């Protein structure tokens, strides 16, 4: 039986790899420099053209529009998430009628622009005012805010249904088979085994959908909803100052960036057991 009598001395760490300077890298650095210069130019123009009177007069309108935008997005996403559950299960159902109906719904709302859907609900259903009044729902469809909320809810429900369906189908079948071998009921299997794994897979797509809805919410301004974009259009119509839209872009960018960091932190927290 042999054993070592002397340890191998420590070796220095290998030199750090320095990638060569290639043409694509130079182009990328040049593009970043152009974007940085553009950002500095915009910042300079905003500072040099700052108008305190406009800020005091129209600043509260931006905050009011921001509140309307966030309310529409939060309520639309929440209600759409609830609506997406039965749609997702109908898409996975072996019942041909349920499958066809849910497929048609998802196909329609994912295949047409949100703007067209808002027009159809706000202006199209208004053509049936006598029939809607007969069932007592005209109070809902006569308000642009409710029509915009309904459009956003139906639209995001279609996307969220596909996200949820894909996440559930991504869970290996062996998980279900193992649960059956332990004598677990289908409900317990889905709630404690399938759904937690599916939601982890769906985290990133859900975050992307929320960000897309934040940006897509700007189209509700076309039906007289005074959200952030609606208030921006009002401000521009009174001042004819391009900075009105620049400030709106900054607001949207700030919301999206904050949402991205919050979602990334939540994803890191929920998937910490998967990291090695």
C-alpha angles and dihedrals in degrees: 000000000000130000136182117264097183131041121226108253117248116270123219118255116266115261116269114263113247112197114224119252105258132184093253090053092052090050090049093051090047090052092050090050091052091050090049091051091048090051092049091048092052091047091050092050092049092050096043093047096042112146114192093192092057091046093053093044101044103023094087089052090058091051090049091050091047090055091051091049094050092046092052093048097045096045093041093050093046096048091041090054091055091047092048093062098070090038091054092049090047088053089054094042122114088218104107095208094052091044094052094046094049092044091052091049094050092043092051099047096040094044099051129062119261088233091060090048092053091050091049093051099040101037102018098052089043087071088068096055096135092052093045091048089051091061093041099245101112090100086066101043096043091065116081092208093059092045091051091048092049092049093050092046095051091045097050092042089063092051094043091049090057091045091052094044093050092047093051092048090050092065108098115254089232089074091062093043091051091051091051091051088056091052096247118158119244091249094052090044092054096042099045104026114021102034098050091052092044093051091053089055091046096049097092096043090048090053091050090050092053091050091048091051091051090056095039091053088078090079092069087078089077091070093052097265106148098220122142093291092042091055089046091055090049091050093048092049088057101039106023086215115146089212088076089074092039091059090048089054090051091051093050091045091051092050093049093046092049090048091049093054093044092050092046091052091048091048091050090050095049095044098043091112090060095058120097 
